[in-house]
Amino acid sequence: MAFFDKVVAFCRRYDVLACHDAAYTEIAFDGYRPPSFLEAEGAMEVGIEFHSLSKTFNMTGWRVGFCVGNEEAVNALGKVKTNIDSGVFQAVQYAGIEALSRGEKISRKLCDIYRDRRELVVKGLKSCGLEPYEPKATFYIWCPVPGGIESKVFSQRLLSESGVLVTPGVGFGESGEGYFRISLTQPDDRLKEALLRIQQVSENLW
Ligand SMILES: *Cc1c(COP(=O)(O)O)cnc(C)c1O
């Protein structure tokens, strides 16, 4: 929350609108509840928050989400949107209504799946001599690149040696350098296969 307070102060000082991309707020584990930007004092004056059904309800690519927060900004967004595009395909809208009305009943089940995969991948990477972070939220595992090499070089080597594709952290900006990312959106068997292959090349690569 301390960070969001700083964002509010920044927006007030420079008269800018904060647009919080909160796509992962419902994918969290062990009782952790990711905060909304709008919980911060004064956030409603300076900001809006976006949520997408993509991750929460496995509706990636269906193009359904919502925006809440500052009334003037939400109205302005609505005005622009209704003039530049039209509604999402109606069947998808009905699916969205169904998803939102069941809410956590659906998303909790998905979180349980991701939590189990998190255990699987964290344990597997550790057994390869790596030191992954155990995330409190999102379906990604971040792990420091072993051997002090660049994340891109590491990902390329791992891909050519094992056929496993991990995302180089630098793709997300400078602060991501030194890390790679694994996604938990594949079935358990596929993840097990990837871990096995990483294990097989680990002695050669680091
Ligand atoms: C998936 C994702 C979104 C939502 O994207 P959609 O276009 O709604 O599928 C937004 N932000 C981040 C960081 C994401 O990973």
The ligand as an ORCA input file, in Angstrom:
! r2SCAN-3c Opt
* xyz 0 1
  C      -3.193    -10.903    -19.412
  C      -2.883     -9.527    -18.989
  C      -3.796     -8.501    -19.188
  C      -5.156     -8.711    -19.802
  O      -5.094     -8.841    -21.147
  P      -6.380     -9.094    -22.059
  O      -6.106     -8.231    -23.230
  O      -7.577     -8.713    -21.304
  O      -6.348    -10.558    -22.388
  C      -3.463     -7.246    -18.760
  N      -2.285     -7.020    -18.142
  C      -1.392     -7.970    -17.922
  C      -0.133     -7.653    -17.196
  C      -1.649     -9.280    -18.332
  O      -0.749    -10.243    -18.105
*
